[in-house]
Amino acid sequence: MLYVVLAALGLLLGLYILLVQTLFKGSKCTGKLPMAGKTVVITGGNTGIGKATALHLAGLGARVILACRNQDKARMAARDIKLQALDLSSLRSVRSFAEEFLQTEKRLDLLINNAGLVAHGRTEDGFGVELGVNHLGHFLLTNLLLERLHEGVGGRVVTLSSMAYRWGHIDFQALMERKDLGTGRFSWQFFHAYCNSKLCNVLFTLHLAKRLQGSKVTCYSVHPGVVRTELSRYVGLWQKVFIQPIARLLFLDPATGAQTTLHCALQEGIEPYSGRHFSCCSVEDVTPRGRDHVVAQRLWEVSEQLCGLTSSTSSSSSSSSS
């Protein structure tokens, strides 16, 4: 009996070590790109990975602007960091934020599209909330702030995706008809919509890099790891009861989860990898659906339409990169 218990314990320990070294593997950013005097915008920077990223960059002397929906939480995170209201579920709010930023800020060196959620419901504009917050809000924000990024030297756009993109799919007919990436109120249904939104993040970065060719601005998508954050705060109680013990045992803490984001922000010499996907502070080859340029271009065009970006606005952003 003792041998059986010891064998079971050994098996569990081996499984734990295997998971920690693979699925739940951490990494460490070693980039040392100077940040003193540079301006950084981080969406969702009041908690989790975004907060850890903001505090690290502020500690390096960057001027960090937290673009957050929850101002109370943002104030708790702020210290010497500037706050500015931004609700990614409202295109009106995104436009207002961008307009104020362009009027008051003379430079932008780094845009980190960090915010994201797993939830169901609709945005102010009638989009599925995961489509609106995880993709369209960042798509519009990036396009509106590109002019300021182009005015600097070596601007970067870092967009948090997830390994969940691997299970994503974009049904353009359904997207145009329902303005959603998936329907249903069950957790597994809006988790699938989340996977679809993470694929959007990868494809957005892929096509953005193509549009930025010839400029000094580069872009990267990131899988931060499996991290203990508030991402799943909208899931049901029984899922939380199941997930939380596993999260405490295996998931990365936010500071560790921020390392790949920081790598893409601070590592010198990664400009040739613009448009690529990073995980564990290294370039990672994506699956075929994550490098489909035809789908990426179609997604860009549909996103322009849904956000109300005219072709002239789009072409001006593109032409400023040449």
HELIX and SHEET records of a PDB file:
HELIX    1   1 LEU A    2  GLN A   21  1                                  20    
HELIX    2   2 GLY A   48  GLY A   59  1                                  12    
HELIX    3   3 GLN A   71  ALA A   78  1                                   8    
HELIX    4   4 LEU A   91  THR A  104  1                                  14    
HELIX    5   5 VAL A  129  GLU A  130  1                                   2    
HELIX    6   6 LEU A  131  LEU A  136  3                                   6    
HELIX    7   7 GLY A  137  GLU A  151  1                                  15    
HELIX    8   8 MET A  163  TRP A  167  5                                   5    
HELIX    9   9 PHE A  172  ARG A  178  1                                   7    
HELIX   10  10 SER A  187  ARG A  211  1                                  25    
HELIX   11  11 LEU A  237  LEU A  250  1                                  14    
HELIX   12  12 PRO A  254  GLY A  257  1                                   4    
HELIX   13  13 GLN A  259  LEU A  266  1                                   8    
HELIX   14  14 GLU A  271  TYR A  273  5                                   3    
HELIX   15  15 PRO A  288  ARG A  291  5                                   4    
HELIX   16  16 HIS A  293  CYS A  307  1                                  15    
HELIX   17  17 SER A  311  SER A  319  1                                   9    
SHEET    1   A 8 LYS A  82  ALA A  85  0                                        
SHEET    2   A 8 ARG A  63  CYS A  68  1                                        
SHEET    3   A 8 THR A  39  THR A  43  1                                        
SHEET    4   A 8 LEU A 110  ASN A 113  1                                        
SHEET    5   A 8 ARG A 156  LEU A 160  1                                        
SHEET    6   A 8 THR A 218  HIS A 223  1                                        
SHEET    7   A 8 HIS A 277  SER A 279  1                                        
SHEET    8   A 8 SER A 282  GLU A 284 -1                                        
END                                                                             
